[in-house]
Amino acid sequence: MTRALVRIGEFLRMESAAGIILIFAAAFALIASNSPFAAQYAGVFQQYLQVGFGEQAINKPILLWINDALMAIFFLLVGLEIKRVMMEGALSSVSKATLPVVAAIGGMVGPMMVFLAFNHSSPETVSGWAIPAATDIAFALGILLLLGRRAPVELKILLLAIAIIDDLGAITIIALFYTSNLVVEPLFYSLACVAILFGLNRSRVSSLWPYLLVATVLWVLVLKSGVHATLAGVVTAAFIPLRTRKSSPLHRLEHGLHPWVAFGILPVFALANAGVTLAGLEWSAVMTPLTLGIAFGLVIGKQVGVFGAIRLAVKTGLARKPEAVSWAQLYGLACLTGVGFTMSLFIGGLAFSDVSLMTEVRIGVLGGSLVSALSGVAALILAARKPAPRSDKEDMIGGTA
């Protein structure tokens, strides 16, 4: 138990720093997009980069290398986190998992309903229904941890569990609804890679390089099949063993990837995807069904969905409320789940290729995430009681001031 708490503490402290860096990266993207160097900034990500030779070469703009290749590594890390918490963490039993699962479901359904209320009669934008359903772990946890002891440790663990389940939901949505032009042949060959990963797992191979080698081939095949290539990362994570006779490959890979994802991949993604040109932007662009559906989905849909689901689950006896957490603090947590950013922008890029629609997506995501963050912080500050003496448990989790 103590070891698990230490690992959670390490994760949360890293997410706090990562969230701050992500904020600076997003701010830089906004400034660069509206500076005299805006064309050069955009041009960097439109440069083509070719990997390989001949007919098998992959030639894509740098933006797509970031969104398809680097984000596959991000999804690999997400998959590892999901597997770990399901096997030994906050989701390892029905009693532990009930409250975050119910909250996450409410947090996905609520924003979708709000988005569809604005866009149900707009065929060109209705495909963005999943954009406000996602929560950004780095941003949300970073904000929560900056509040220090105003946020009880149980609240931090609950947010982490909700966000991880939320990511699982987003992964499922991407696989089912954002796959187009399916090519069967490479998808068929990818099954061989899955079979090899299964064999490595059953043989309890502790070395990571065979898994990662097969994962690279799997990524290429999935990319060529038309299924979004990032899902190769999730599939690979499912076969990384939690324990072998020698060590824990899952823990080693998760620990090794965390700094690269938190301090490299996510900031680069923000730099490439968060820029919005405000020059000539009219009020009508802010008031479109797409922008409003995303923004209100994140701000209203998330907090009503998450808080309402928690309230209903506790009142009906389906789940128990954490003893050290007040209802006001749970409401603040619900507001913070509306910080979508990374996953929302990612799904927006899958849903729309039109530049004008992506501008509306970015405005909706950034605006909704900002309001959610500010309202969550305000709610948690107002809900804060006189801090109790710090417990050993809080020290291990990382309740920093």
Buried (B, 14 or more C-beta within 10 A) or exposed (E): EEEBBEBBBBBBBBBBBBBBBBBEBBEBBBEBBBEEEBEEBBEEBEEEEEEEEEEEEBEBBBBBBBBBBBBBBBBBBBBBBBBBBBEBBBBBEEEBBBBBBBBBBBBBBBBBBBBBBBBEEBEEBBBBBBBBBBBBBBBBBBBBBBBEBBBBBBBBBBBBBBBBBBBBBBBBBBBEBBBEEEEEEBBEBBEEBBEBBEEBBEEEBBEBEBBEEBBBBBBBBBBBBBBBBBBBBBBBBBBBBBBBEEEBBBBEBBBEBBEBBBBBBBBBBBBBBBBBBEEEEEEEBBEBBBBBBBBBBBBBBBBBBBBBBBBEBBEEEEBEBBEBBBEBBBBBBBBBBBBBBBBBBBBBBBBBEEEEBBBBBBBBBBBBBBBBBEBBBEBBEEBBEEEEEEEEBBEBBBBBE
